[in-house]
């Protein structure tokens, strides 16, 4: 992989196992939108960029990012130093089901997102559909966040900080149509503001086990097992996390024969079968069940 700064963008050569449609539409993020040029634009870490991938040339172009930003933010954000070909090979040896799922979503990568943003995004996500989740999150950013930049003639805003969100009331948040989740956000923001962001950031350390981080996340208002596992997987590098939502229940039932009510059995099966790559397997399975017309 070689990165070079061009005029207005950074170009990265030798990027494989990368598909924008699959990465941004597999349930792991909510702040990226397809643009008129066929790429994706979005906000992360206070930056606004547009991303384009040329599969035949194995070229990734990130507009709005200089080389320094690429090295500091986007290389890790897009998990570009991980060998997904090797991971897919290992997972494909486990069984025919995951082999088919991988073939269907072979360009998926796990994004390493900002921890605070991921926490509040997945609190909003519970019992919600993706279009509505995106509307709620964007409304929260536009009404209470700060402008991060522009792309394709559209303004993008960062989500409000813990301190800013903690200063608001449930009534203030009514404009975002969050429903009962508004209370969860305010309570979570107060805890995060009181403890400091470093408390949340610490949970992503290699020195903190998945179980320890899971237990700590459960202390935030509105964070159940599924939401906690999503945060662990999509922002804390705990790739053995296996979030189980309604779609994962369906795919585990239809393709592995596990009753949808037996969540612990699903989790145990995933740990046994997929091991350290449980979260990556989950994304292949999620994308397969939500996009394939075969199922």
C-alpha positions in Angstrom: 0.0 0.0 0.0 1.4 3.4 -1.0 -0.2 6.8 -0.3 0.5 10.0 -2.2 -1.0 13.4 -1.7 -2.4 15.0 -4.8 -4.2 18.3 -5.4 -7.2 18.2 -3.1 -7.0 14.5 -2.3 -4.9 11.6 -1.2 -4.5 8.6 -3.5 -3.7 5.1 -2.0 -2.4 2.4 -4.3 -2.7 -1.3 -3.6 -6.0 -1.3 -1.6 -7.8 -4.6 -1.9 -11.0 -6.1 -0.3 -12.7 -2.7 -0.4 -16.2 -1.9 -1.7 -17.8 1.4 -0.7 -21.4 0.2 -1.2 -20.8 -2.7 1.1 -18.8 -0.9 3.7 -21.2 2.0 4.1 -24.4 -0.1 3.8 -23.8 -3.0 6.2 -25.3 -1.4 9.3 -22.0 -0.3 11.0 -22.3 3.5 10.2 -25.0 6.1 9.6 -23.2 9.3 8.5 -22.1 8.5 4.9 -24.1 9.2 1.8 -23.7 8.2 -1.8 -22.9 11.2 -3.9 -23.6 12.1 -7.5 -20.1 11.0 -8.7 -20.6 7.4 -7.4 -18.5 7.8 -4.3 -19.5 8.4 -0.7 -19.3 11.6 1.4 -19.4 11.8 5.1 -18.2 13.3 8.4 -15.9 11.6 10.9 -13.5 12.9 13.5 -14.4 16.5 12.7 -13.5 16.1 9.0 -15.6 15.9 5.9 -14.3 13.8 3.0 -15.5 12.1 -0.2 -14.3 8.5 -0.9 -13.9 6.8 -4.2 -12.6 3.3 -5.0 -11.4 2.0 -8.3 -11.5 -1.8 -8.0 -9.6 -2.7 -11.2 -6.7 -0.3 -10.3 -6.9 -1.0 -6.6 -6.9 2.7 -6.0 -8.6 4.5 -3.1 -9.0 8.3 -3.4 -10.0 10.4 -0.4 -10.9 13.9 -1.3 -10.6 16.5 1.4 -7.8 14.6 3.1 -4.1 15.5 2.9 -1.4 12.9 3.6 -1.1 13.8 7.3 -4.8 13.3 7.8 -4.6 10.0 6.0 -1.8 8.7 8.2 -3.4 10.0 11.4 -7.1 9.3 10.8 -8.2 7.5 7.6 -5.7 4.7 7.5 -7.0 3.4 10.8 -10.6 4.4 10.1 -10.8 2.2 7.0 -8.7 -0.5 8.7 -6.3 -0.5 5.7 -3.5 -2.3 7.5 -5.5 -5.4 8.2 -5.2 -8.3 5.7 -8.9 -9.1 5.0 -7.9 -11.6 2.3 -6.3 -13.8 4.9 -9.3 -13.3 7.3 -11.7 -14.3 4.6 -9.7 -17.4 3.8 -9.7 -18.5 7.4 -13.4 -17.8 7.9 -14.3 -19.6 4.6 -12.8 -22.8 6.0 -15.3 -22.8 8.8 -18.5 -23.7 6.8 -20.4 -23.3 3.5 -22.7 -20.6 5.0 -20.1 -18.1 5.9 -18.3 -18.9 2.6 -21.4 -17.8 0.7 -21.8 -14.7 2.8 -18.2 -13.7 2.3 -18.5 -14.1 -1.5 -21.6 -11.9 -1.4 -20.0 -9.1 0.6 -16.3 -9.6 0.0 -15.5 -5.9 0.0 -16.6 -5.2 3.6 -14.2 -3.7 6.1 -14.8 -2.8 9.7 -14.6 0.9 10.3 -12.8 2.2 13.4 -15.2 5.0 14.3 -15.1 7.6 17.0 -16.1 6.1 20.3 -18.5 8.8 21.5 -20.2 9.1 18.1 -20.6 5.3 18.0 -22.0 5.2 21.5 -24.8 7.7 20.8 -25.4 6.5 17.3 -26.2 2.9 18.5 -28.3 4.1 21.4 -30.4 5.9 18.7 -30.4 2.7 16.5 -32.2 0.5 18.9 -35.7 -0.6 17.7 -35.2 1.7 14.7 -34.7 1.3 10.9 -31.6 2.6 9.1 -33.3 5.5 7.2 -34.9 6.8 10.4 -31.6 6.3 12.4 -29.8 8.4 9.8 -32.5 11.2 10.0 -32.3 11.3 13.8 -28.5 11.4 13.9 -28.3 14.0 11.2 -30.9 16.1 13.0 -29.0 15.9 16.2 -25.8 17.0 14.5 -27.4 19.8 12.5 -29.3 21.2 15.5 -26.7 20.8 18.3 -23.4 20.0 16.7 -20.8 22.2 15.0 -20.2 22.6 11.3 -17.4 20.2 10.2 -17.3 21.2 6.5 -18.9 20.8 3.1 -18.9 18.2 0.3 -20.8 18.2 -2.9 -22.5 21.4 -1.9 -23.9 20.0 1.3 -22.9 21.1 4.8 -21.9 18.4 7.4 -22.0 18.8 11.1 -20.2 16.9 13.9 -22.3 15.4 16.6 -22.6 17.4 19.9 -19.9 16.7 22.5 -20.8 15.0 25.8 -20.8 18.4 27.5 -23.0 20.0 24.9 -25.5 17.1 25.0 -25.5 17.0 28.8 -26.6 20.6 28.9 -29.8 19.8 27.0 -33.1 18.5 28.1 -35.4 15.9 26.7 -37.6 18.7 25.5 -34.7 20.4 23.7 -34.2 17.1 21.8 -37.8 16.8 20.7 -36.9 18.4 17.3 -34.8 15.3 16.5 -37.7 12.9 17.0 -35.7 10.6 19.2 -38.7 9.4 21.3 -37.7 7.5 24.4 -34.1 7.5 23.3 -33.8 11.2 24.1 -33.7 10.4 27.8 -31.0 7.8 27.3 -28.8 10.3 25.4 -29.1 13.0 28.0 -28.2 10.5 30.8 -25.4 9.0 28.8 -24.0 12.4 28.0 -24.0 13.4 31.7 -22.1 10.3 32.6 -19.6 10.8 29.8 -19.1 14.5 30.6 -18.6 13.8 34.3 -16.1 10.9 33.7 -14.3 12.6 30.8 -13.8 11.2 27.3 -10.6 9.4 28.2 -12.8 7.0 30.3 -14.6 5.9 27.1 -11.4 5.9 25.0 -9.6 3.7 27.5 -12.1 0.9 26.8 -10.6 0.5 23.3 -7.1 -0.3 24.7 -5.6 -3.7 24.0 -5.1 -3.9 27.8 -8.9 -3.9 28.4 -10.6 -7.2 27.7 -13.8 -7.4 25.7 -15.7 -8.5 28.7 -14.4 -5.6 30.8 -15.2 -3.1 28.1 -18.7 -4.7 27.6 -19.5 -4.4 31.3 -18.3 -0.8 31.4 -20.5 0.1 28.4 -23.5 -1.5 30.0 -23.3 1.2 32.7 -24.4 3.8 30.2 -28.1 4.5 30.1 -29.8 2.8 27.1 -26.9 0.4 26.4 -28.0 -3.2 26.2 -26.0 -6.2 25.0 -26.5 -5.6 21.3 -25.7 -1.9 21.5 -22.6 -2.7 23.6 -21.3 -5.2 21.2 -21.8 -2.8 18.3 -19.8 -0.2 20.0 -17.0 -2.7 20.8 -16.9 -3.9 17.2 -17.2 -0.6 15.3 -15.1 1.7 17.5 -13.0 -0.3 19.9 -11.3 -2.9 17.8 -12.9 -5.9 19.7 -13.3 -8.0 16.6 -14.5 -11.0 18.6 -17.7 -9.1 19.5 -20.8 -10.6 17.8 -23.8 -8.1 17.9 -27.1 -9.9 17.6 -30.0 -7.9 16.2 -33.2 -8.9 14.5 -31.4 -9.5 11.2 -28.7 -11.6 12.7 -31.4 -13.6 14.5 -33.0 -14.2 11.1 -29.8 -15.3 9.4 -28.7 -17.6 12.2 -32.2 -19.2 12.2 -32.5 -19.6 8.4 -28.9 -20.7 7.7 -27.8 -22.3 10.9 -31.1 -23.6 12.3 -30.9 -21.8 15.6 -34.2 -20.6 17.0 -34.5 -16.8 17.0 -35.2 -16.8 20.7 -32.0 -18.6 21.6 -29.6 -15.6 21.6 -27.1 -17.1 24.0 -26.9 -20.2 21.8 -26.1 -17.9 18.8 -23.4 -16.1 20.7 -21.8 -19.3 21.8 -22.0 -20.7 18.3 -20.3 -17.6 16.9 -17.5 -17.8 19.5 -16.9 -21.4 18.8 -17.1 -21.1 15.0 -15.7 -17.7 14.2 -13.5 -17.1 17.2 -11.4 -13.9 17.1 -13.1 -12.8 13.8 -16.7 -13.1 15.1 -17.5 -9.5 14.4 -16.2 -9.6 10.9 -18.3 -12.8 10.2 -21.3 -10.9 11.7 -20.9 -8.2 9.1 -20.7 -10.6 6.2 -23.8 -12.4 7.5 -25.7 -9.2 8.2 -25.0 -7.9 4.7 -26.0 -11.3 3.2 -29.4 -11.4 4.9 -30.2 -7.8 4.3 -29.2 -7.6 0.6 -29.3 -11.0 -1.0 -32.4 -12.0 -2.9 -31.6 -15.7 -2.4 -32.7 -15.5 1.3 
